[in-house]
């Protein structure tokens, strides 16, 4: 199921800035609908094993790293 970045962040236990950063760097797949709607498939992220060392249980929430 495709989720908004906000809902995906809650599902994964990560901050939205972290998810946006991963998408912007091309590390995580995302689907764009129009010019503003972006969705990600949480199951796809988990299946691809792209959470790596961060894991879902140890999210980073350091807003000082945001460069949007």
C-alpha positions in Angstrom: 0.0 0.0 0.0 1.3 3.5 -0.9 1.4 5.9 2.1 2.1 9.6 2.4 5.5 10.5 3.8 3.9 11.5 7.1 2.1 8.2 7.5 5.1 6.2 6.4 7.2 8.0 9.0 4.8 6.9 11.7 4.8 3.4 10.4 8.6 3.2 10.3 9.2 5.2 13.4 11.3 7.7 11.6 11.0 11.5 11.1 9.7 12.8 7.8 12.9 14.7 7.1 14.8 11.4 7.2 12.5 9.8 4.7 12.6 12.8 2.4 16.4 12.8 2.5 16.5 9.1 1.6 14.2 9.8 -1.4 16.1 12.8 -2.5 19.4 10.9 -2.4 17.8 8.1 -4.5 18.3 5.6 -1.6 14.6 4.8 -1.3 12.0 4.5 -4.1 9.1 6.9 -4.2 6.1 7.5 -6.4 5.1 11.0 -7.5 1.6 11.8 -8.5 1.4 15.3 -10.0 3.7 18.0 -8.8 3.1 17.6 -5.1 1.9 14.2 -4.1 4.7 11.7 -3.1 3.9 8.2 -1.8 6.2 5.4 -0.7 5.5 1.7 -0.2 6.6 0.8 3.3 6.5 -2.9 2.4 8.8 -2.3 -0.5 11.3 -0.5 1.7 11.3 -3.3 4.2 11.5 -6.0 1.5 14.5 -4.3 -0.1 16.2 -4.2 3.2 17.0 -0.5 2.8 16.6 0.3 6.4 20.1 -1.1 7.0 21.7 -0.5 10.3 19.2 2.2 11.3 16.5 -0.4 11.8 13.0 0.4 12.7 13.6 0.2 16.4 16.3 2.9 16.5 15.1 5.9 14.5 17.1 9.1 14.4 15.2 12.3 14.9 17.9 14.9 14.7 16.2 17.9 13.0 19.5 19.8 12.8 20.5 17.5 9.9 17.5 18.7 7.7 18.7 20.4 4.6 15.4 21.0 2.7 
